[in-house]
Amino acid sequence: MADLTVTVTRVKETSTSESAIREHKVLVDRPTDKGGQDHGPMGGELLLAALGGCFMSNLIAAAAARNVPARALSVTVEGALASAPPRFEMIELTVHAEGADAAVLDKLVEISERACIVANTLGAAVSLKIRRA
C-alpha cells in the first residue's frame, strides 16, 4: 500500500487536469503558447514548487525546534532544462532569511536538506544544489 496518493483527472474536454491531494485541489495545465488554456502551472513548475515547499516546511520546523529567529524566510527554486527527452538537468535552491546567524542558518539548511522527501528523491536523479544566499 502506498504512503501518499494523488489522483489526477482531466477537467472536461480541456488541456487542464485536476490533482486531488487529500482535501486539496490543484489545477495543472500548459500555457497558451504550448497549446493549453493556462488554468494552472505546468507539471515541471509544480515539481519545483513541491521541492521548495517540502524544503521550506522542514526549514520552518527545524528553526522552530531550535528557537531560531529566522524572519523573511524564502526559497528560490531554479531549474535548468535539457531536451531529448525533456527534463531538468539541474535544480538549485537558494535559501534567504533575516535574523539568523549565518552558521546557524547553514546548519538549518543542512538539516532541512536531509529531511526533505522531494530533495532526497530528486538528488539521486538530477544535479541538485542547495545553498544559503
Secondary structure, DSSP 8 states (H G I E B T S, - for coil): --S---EEEE-TTSS-EEEEETTEEEEE---GGGTS--SS--HHHHHHHHHHHHHHHHHHHHHHHTT---EEEEEEEEEEEETTTTEEEEEEEEEEEESS-HHHHHHHHHHHHHH-HHHHHHHTTSEEEEEE-
